[in-house]
Amino acid sequence: VGVVAVTPDRVETPEEVAAVIRTAMAYVDPERLLPCSNCGMTPIPYGTALGKIKSIAAGAALVRATL
């Protein structure tokens, strides 16, 4: 599920990522979800891409802790 947008101007918070994952869980079993970006991150700056990847991991961890 695309939990972050590939835009160079903003890194989503882990809480925002967790909210998207929880929304997706209304339609898909959690073990079938693969949190990711909505596209490749090549066109955005490295620091922004890294921040987004860290937010994906942290957001998934927030949700995982509640399962």
C-alpha positions, 0 to 999 in steps of 0.5 A: 500500500502506498503510504507516502507520496513521492514529493520532494517537499514533505516527509510524512510523520510515522503517525500519518503513515500508521493512519494510512496503514490502519485505513488499508487494514479495513480492506486487507488483512495486515499480514498481506499489507506491504507499506511502501511509497506510491512510486520510486523515489529516484527524482527526490533528494536523498535526505527526503527519500531517506526520511520517507523510508524511515517514516514508513518503517516507524509507522509500520512499527506503530501499527505492528505494536497494536496487533 
